Amino acid sequence: MVEDNPGDVRLAQEALRDARIVNPMHVVRDGEEALAFLRRQGKYSGIEPPGVVFLDINLPKVDGIEVLMEMRSDPTLKDIPVVVLTASVVDQQVLRQNRVQADCFVVKPLTADGYMEAVRCFPSLALGILRVD
């Protein structure tokens, strides 16, 4: 998850736990750190590539649109499913203008119940998501 708001991270973690998705979740706080994580550079050199990326658009240092553009242009990252999380539908229009595709676009809910509704599209994005039923 690429998210700079600790409250949104906490809500997403709660929603995933409530949905019984048990994959490990790594959190980075800005776009620069996200790119280092995805490219497994520096302190992230031993990390497994993610099965799905939850990407906030409004990030410090490097914004989410640029992160997504970098991912889609990199042969080793382009097939990783991306769920764009944003507080505004305007960001979806910006993505379309830049011709950058996300796999799922979710306007950020403000509650754990809202995240639970959004989480329903996540398991269909990556077959590697583990659920405990």
Protein Blocks (a to p, Z undefined) as FASTA:
>chain_A
ZZfbfklmmmmmmmmmmnopabdcdddfbfklmmmmmnopajllmpccdfbdcddfbdgh
iafklmmmmmmmpmklmmpccddddfbfklmmmmmmnopacfbdcdddfbfklmmmmmmm
mmmmpmkbccdZZ
